[in-house]
Amino acid sequence: MEDVRLEKVIARPGDRFPEPKAGEFPFVGRSNVGKSSLLNALLRKEVAFVSKNPGKTRSINYYLINHKFYFVDLPGYGYAKVSKKEREEWRKIIERYFRKRDWNIKAVFSLVDSRHELMDSDAQLLNWFQSLDIRPVVILTKIDKLSSTERNRQISYFEQILPQFGVEAWIPCSSITGENIDKIWALISEKLEVLR
């Protein structure tokens, strides 16, 4: 069991970021992609609020792990039911985060729903990462919800499309069955080992 606590909430442009520690790992994805469920599965406890209503996370939440490094839960994007003004605020908060904290980021986890082809908003985010010289690790969520035929088809699709975005790696994952949660932890450990 990881030692975890909510260390800092960044909700407004003027809010200060926490001290850097050994690094941070932001998690970003469309609303309802399963970000909170993944964080809870990784930490084996409920720290992030899971909701059936998209757009629940509206701030940047810093979780301090084992007193050493951070998981950073970024607001979900691409949810149509919020106002244009709110979406613009979210964009500003996220852009400020990457502008101010890129030096301390060890890996970016970009979550994509494995059940669908890449949506425009996903592609826009991956293109934006490329413009920032960030090579994200794509986590294909909800893989457990696919039949073996659907899974093979989707894996083949992502194998073809993701390399054009210059991603570092991609990992099919399930927060329900725990599939490949260990692979994500192995990658995190590898990134932190580089610091020693």
C-alpha positions as CSV (number, residue, x, y, z in Angstrom):
1,M,0.0,0.0,0.0
2,E,1.4,3.4,-1.0
3,D,1.5,6.2,1.5
4,V,-0.5,9.0,-0.2
5,R,-2.0,12.3,0.7
6,L,-3.6,15.2,-1.2
7,E,-0.8,17.7,-0.9
8,K,-2.1,20.7,-3.0
9,V,-5.1,21.8,-5.0
10,I,-4.4,24.3,-7.8
11,A,-7.8,25.8,-8.8
12,R,-6.9,29.4,-9.9
13,P,-4.2,30.9,-12.1
14,G,-2.5,32.5,-9.1
15,D,-2.3,29.4,-6.9
16,R,1.3,28.4,-6.1
17,F,2.6,25.0,-7.0
18,P,4.1,22.7,-4.2
19,E,7.8,22.1,-3.6
20,P,9.2,19.9,-6.4
21,K,10.2,16.7,-4.4
22,A,11.8,13.9,-6.7
23,G,9.5,14.6,-9.6
24,E,5.9,14.5,-10.8
25,F,3.7,12.4,-13.0
26,P,0.7,14.2,-14.5
27,F,-2.3,12.2,-15.7
28,V,-4.4,13.9,-18.4
29,G,-7.3,12.7,-20.5
30,R,-10.8,13.4,-21.8
31,S,-13.6,13.7,-19.2
32,N,-14.9,10.2,-18.3
33,V,-11.8,8.4,-19.7
34,G,-11.3,6.7,-16.3
35,K,-8.6,8.9,-14.8
36,S,-9.8,8.8,-11.2
37,S,-10.3,5.0,-11.4
38,L,-6.8,4.6,-12.7
39,L,-5.3,6.7,-9.9
40,N,-7.3,4.7,-7.3
41,A,-6.1,1.4,-8.9
42,L,-2.5,2.5,-8.9
43,L,-2.6,3.6,-5.3
44,R,-4.9,0.7,-4.2
45,K,-7.1,3.1,-2.3
46,E,-9.8,5.7,-3.1
47,V,-8.1,9.0,-3.3
48,A,-9.6,10.4,-6.5
49,F,-13.4,10.9,-6.7
50,V,-15.0,8.7,-9.3
51,S,-18.2,10.1,-10.9
52,K,-20.5,9.0,-13.7
53,N,-20.8,12.7,-14.5
54,P,-18.0,13.8,-16.7
55,G,-16.0,16.9,-15.8
56,K,-15.8,16.2,-12.0
57,T,-12.1,17.1,-11.7
58,R,-11.9,20.9,-12.1
59,S,-8.6,21.6,-10.5
60,I,-5.1,20.3,-10.5
61,N,-4.7,17.9,-7.6
62,Y,-1.3,17.0,-6.3
63,Y,-1.0,13.7,-4.5
64,L,2.2,13.1,-2.6
65,I,3.3,9.5,-2.9
66,N,5.5,7.9,-0.2
67,H,6.7,11.5,0.8
68,K,8.9,11.4,-2.4
69,F,7.1,12.3,-5.6
70,Y,3.7,13.4,-7.0
71,F,0.9,12.1,-9.0
72,V,-0.8,15.1,-10.6
73,D,-4.5,14.7,-11.6
74,L,-5.3,17.3,-14.3
75,P,-8.8,18.4,-15.2
76,G,-10.5,16.4,-17.9
77,Y,-10.9,18.0,-21.3
78,G,-13.4,17.8,-24.1
79,Y,-16.6,17.8,-22.1
80,A,-19.3,19.7,-23.9
81,K,-21.8,20.4,-21.1
82,V,-19.6,23.0,-19.4
83,S,-19.6,26.6,-20.6
84,K,-17.1,27.9,-23.1
85,K,-15.7,30.2,-20.4
86,E,-15.1,27.2,-18.1
87,R,-13.4,25.2,-20.9
88,E,-11.1,28.2,-21.5
89,E,-10.3,28.4,-17.8
90,W,-9.3,24.7,-17.8
91,R,-7.2,25.2,-20.9
92,K,-5.3,28.1,-19.2
93,I,-4.8,26.1,-16.0
94,I,-3.4,23.1,-17.9
95,E,-1.2,25.2,-20.2
96,R,0.2,27.1,-17.2
97,Y,0.9,23.7,-15.5
98,F,3.0,22.4,-18.4
99,R,4.7,25.8,-18.8
100,K,5.7,26.1,-15.2
101,R,6.4,22.5,-14.2
102,D,7.8,20.9,-17.3
103,W,11.3,20.8,-15.7
104,N,10.0,18.6,-12.9
105,I,7.9,16.2,-15.0
106,K,9.3,12.6,-15.3
107,A,6.6,11.2,-17.5
108,V,3.2,12.4,-18.8
109,F,0.4,9.8,-18.8
110,S,-2.1,10.6,-21.5
111,L,-5.3,8.5,-21.1
112,V,-7.3,7.4,-24.1
113,D,-10.5,5.2,-24.1
114,S,-9.5,1.9,-25.8
115,R,-13.1,1.3,-26.9
116,H,-13.0,4.1,-29.4
117,E,-10.8,5.4,-32.2
118,L,-8.8,8.5,-31.3
119,M,-11.1,11.5,-30.9
120,D,-10.2,14.9,-32.3
121,S,-9.6,16.2,-28.7
122,D,-7.2,13.3,-28.0
123,A,-5.3,14.0,-31.3
124,Q,-5.2,17.7,-30.5
125,L,-3.7,17.0,-27.1
126,L,-1.1,14.6,-28.5
127,N,-0.2,17.1,-31.2
128,W,0.2,19.8,-28.5
129,F,2.5,17.6,-26.6
130,Q,4.6,17.1,-29.7
131,S,4.9,20.9,-30.1
132,L,6.2,21.0,-26.5
133,D,8.7,18.2,-27.2
134,I,6.8,16.0,-24.7
135,R,6.7,12.2,-25.4
136,P,3.7,11.0,-23.4
137,V,3.0,7.5,-22.3
138,V,-0.5,6.7,-23.6
139,I,-2.7,4.6,-21.3
140,L,-5.5,2.8,-23.2
141,T,-8.2,2.6,-20.5
142,K,-11.2,0.2,-20.1
143,I,-9.5,-2.6,-22.0
144,D,-11.5,-5.1,-19.9
145,K,-14.7,-3.8,-21.6
146,L,-13.7,-5.2,-25.0
147,S,-14.2,-8.7,-26.3
148,S,-11.1,-10.5,-27.5
149,T,-12.0,-9.7,-31.2
150,E,-12.7,-6.0,-30.4
151,R,-9.5,-5.9,-28.3
152,N,-7.3,-7.3,-31.2
153,R,-8.9,-4.8,-33.6
154,Q,-8.4,-1.8,-31.3
155,I,-4.8,-2.8,-30.4
156,S,-4.0,-3.1,-34.1
157,Y,-5.6,0.4,-34.7
158,F,-3.6,2.0,-32.0
159,E,-0.3,0.3,-33.1
160,Q,-0.8,2.0,-36.5
161,I,-1.9,5.5,-35.3
162,L,0.0,6.3,-32.1
163,P,3.6,6.3,-33.6
164,Q,2.8,9.4,-35.7
165,F,2.3,11.4,-32.4
166,G,5.8,10.5,-31.2
167,V,4.6,8.8,-28.0
168,E,7.2,7.2,-25.7
169,A,5.1,4.0,-25.1
170,W,1.5,2.9,-24.9
171,I,0.0,0.5,-22.4
172,P,-3.5,-1.2,-22.5
173,C,-4.9,-1.1,-19.0
174,S,-7.8,-2.0,-16.8
175,S,-8.6,-0.3,-13.4
176,I,-11.1,-3.1,-12.8
177,T,-9.0,-6.2,-13.4
178,G,-5.7,-4.5,-12.6
179,E,-4.2,-5.5,-16.0
180,N,-0.9,-3.8,-16.6
181,I,-1.1,-1.6,-13.4
182,D,2.3,-3.2,-12.6
183,K,3.7,-2.1,-16.0
184,I,2.8,1.5,-15.2
185,W,4.5,1.2,-11.8
186,A,7.6,-0.3,-13.4
187,L,7.8,2.7,-15.8
188,I,7.4,5.1,-12.8
189,S,10.1,3.3,-10.9
190,E,12.4,3.4,-13.9
191,K,11.9,7.2,-14.3
192,L,12.7,7.7,-10.6
193,E,15.8,5.5,-10.7
194,V,17.3,7.8,-13.2
195,L,17.4,10.4,-10.4
196,R,19.5,8.3,-8.1
